[in-house]
Amino acid sequence: MSDPAIRQLRADDSALIGRIIADGFADDAVNLWAFNSITAMRPAFTIMAKHLYLKKGFGHSTADGLAGTLWLPPSTQKAYGLGNLALAYTILKHGGITGMRHSLAIDSFMNRNKKGRPPHFYLFAIAVNPRLQGKGLGGALMREALQQVDAAHMPAYLENSKQENIAFYQHHGFEIEQEVIPAPGCPPMWLMWRPATPA
């Protein structure tokens, strides 16, 4: 099967990629725990994309808008700036105090685990509409981004929240570092690292 048409996300595509990730992660146990609400996902991911990932990073989507990714390039600080207030309000509105507490706990864990690592590309999310999962869209999106990663001869890192996706990431060169519980009560995640290609 040939790869589908893929395009680079624009700065004004935050609503599009927010919807794509929310749809793809609708059954994701870690995100449901973190937000304490499925309805928080779409507005929260849209805010994250607008204030960080499309501002300082990059992403791709399929031409039909049913699959996409968000990445941060090496040495980019994960900070939402003015988006912090909007993000906190959204999580509190939809997930209550529990959602706020859970999201802060998991964000703190992720930030701690990124510290001390060598510069790397960070895959925040790769998502495919549930009715199209398993059709090769995720692989096409991954290959598109890894061209940039490999051209820079840099490693890549991600936190995988679904055990069934481990083989997909391994196929693209990521290796499991460890299985972790980010916070008490949170489902497990797998920290995965992809070594740099030789210069």
C-alpha positions in Angstrom: 0.0 0.0 0.0 1.4 3.4 -0.9 1.6 6.1 1.7 -1.4 8.5 1.9 -1.0 12.2 1.1 0.6 13.9 4.1 1.0 17.6 4.7 2.9 19.7 7.3 0.6 21.3 9.9 0.3 25.1 9.8 0.3 27.4 12.8 -3.5 27.8 12.5 -4.2 24.0 12.5 -4.5 23.7 16.3 -8.3 22.9 16.2 -7.7 20.3 13.5 -4.9 18.5 15.3 -6.7 18.9 18.7 -9.7 17.0 17.2 -7.5 14.3 15.6 -5.6 13.6 18.9 -8.8 13.6 21.0 -10.5 11.2 18.6 -7.5 8.9 18.5 -7.0 8.9 22.3 -10.7 8.6 23.2 -10.0 5.1 24.7 -6.6 5.9 26.0 -6.5 4.9 29.7 -3.6 7.2 30.7 -5.2 10.3 29.1 -8.7 9.4 30.6 -7.0 9.2 34.0 -5.0 12.4 33.5 -7.9 14.6 32.4 -10.6 12.7 34.4 -12.9 13.4 31.5 -13.1 12.6 27.8 -14.6 16.0 27.0 -11.5 17.8 28.2 -9.3 16.2 25.6 -10.3 18.1 22.5 -10.0 21.6 23.9 -6.9 20.7 26.0 -5.0 19.2 23.0 -6.1 22.2 20.9 -4.6 24.6 23.5 -1.4 22.6 23.7 -1.0 22.6 19.9 -1.7 26.3 19.6 0.6 27.5 22.4 3.5 25.0 22.1 3.6 22.3 19.5 2.6 24.3 16.4 4.4 27.4 17.8 7.8 25.9 18.6 7.5 22.4 17.1 6.0 20.8 14.1 3.4 18.2 13.0 1.8 16.5 10.1 -1.6 15.3 9.1 -3.1 13.2 6.4 -4.9 15.2 3.7 -8.2 13.9 4.9 -7.6 15.3 8.4 -8.1 11.9 10.1 -4.6 11.2 11.4 -1.8 13.4 12.7 1.3 14.0 14.8 2.9 16.6 17.0 6.6 16.8 17.7 9.1 19.1 19.5 12.6 19.6 18.1 15.7 19.2 20.3 16.3 21.5 23.2 12.8 23.0 23.1 11.3 23.8 26.5 7.9 22.4 27.1 6.1 25.6 28.2 2.7 26.9 27.2 3.2 30.5 28.1 -0.2 32.3 28.1 -1.9 29.0 27.3 -1.3 27.8 30.8 -4.3 29.7 32.1 -6.6 28.4 29.3 -5.3 24.9 29.8 -5.8 24.9 33.5 -9.4 26.4 33.1 -10.3 23.7 30.5 -9.1 20.8 32.7 -10.7 22.2 35.8 -14.0 22.8 33.9 -14.2 19.3 32.4 -12.3 17.2 34.9 -12.7 19.0 38.2 -10.1 19.1 41.0 -9.3 15.4 40.3 -8.4 16.1 36.7 -6.3 19.1 37.7 -4.4 17.0 40.3 -3.9 14.1 37.9 -2.8 16.2 35.0 -0.3 18.1 37.1 1.1 14.8 38.5 1.6 13.2 35.1 3.0 16.4 33.6 5.5 16.7 36.5 6.6 13.1 35.9 7.1 13.6 32.2 9.1 16.8 32.8 11.4 15.0 35.3 12.0 12.2 32.8 13.0 14.5 30.0 15.6 16.3 32.2 19.2 15.1 31.8 18.6 13.5 28.5 20.8 14.4 25.5 19.1 16.7 23.0 16.4 14.8 21.1 13.2 15.0 19.1 10.1 14.5 21.2 7.0 12.8 19.9 4.1 14.2 21.9 1.3 12.4 20.0 0.6 10.3 17.0 -3.1 9.7 16.5 -5.4 8.0 14.0 -9.2 8.1 13.9 -10.4 4.9 15.5 -12.2 3.6 12.4 -9.0 3.9 10.4 -6.5 2.5 12.9 -4.4 -0.5 11.6 -4.5 0.8 7.9 -1.0 2.2 7.8 -1.7 5.9 8.4 0.3 6.0 11.6 3.3 4.4 9.9 3.1 6.9 7.0 3.1 9.8 9.5 5.9 8.3 11.5 8.1 7.8 8.4 7.5 11.4 7.3 8.7 12.8 10.6 11.6 10.4 11.0 13.1 11.7 7.7 13.7 15.0 9.6 14.9 13.2 12.7 17.4 11.1 10.7 18.5 14.0 8.6 19.5 15.7 11.8 21.2 12.5 13.1 19.4 13.0 16.4 17.7 10.6 18.8 13.9 10.6 19.5 11.9 10.0 22.6 8.3 9.2 23.5 6.0 8.1 26.3 3.8 5.3 25.0 0.5 4.9 26.9 -0.8 1.7 25.2 0.8 -1.7 25.5 -0.6 -2.7 22.1 1.4 0.1 20.4 4.8 -1.1 21.6 5.4 -3.2 18.5 4.5 -0.3 16.2 7.1 1.9 17.8 9.7 -0.9 17.9 9.1 -1.3 14.2 10.2 2.3 13.7 13.4 1.9 15.8 12.2 2.9 19.3 13.4 0.7 22.2 11.7 0.3 25.6 13.7 2.0 28.4 11.3 1.0 31.1 7.7 0.5 32.1 6.6 3.2 34.6 3.6 4.2 36.7 3.7 8.0 36.4 1.6 8.7 39.5 -0.3 6.6 42.1 -3.4 5.2 40.4 -2.3 6.0 36.9 -2.2 3.2 34.3 1.3 2.2 33.1 3.3 3.9 30.4 6.4 2.8 28.5 9.3 5.2 28.0 10.8 4.6 24.6 14.0 5.9 23.0 15.2 5.8 19.4 19.0 6.1 19.0 20.4 8.6 16.5 21.4 7.4 13.1 25.1 7.7 12.4 26.2 11.0 10.8 
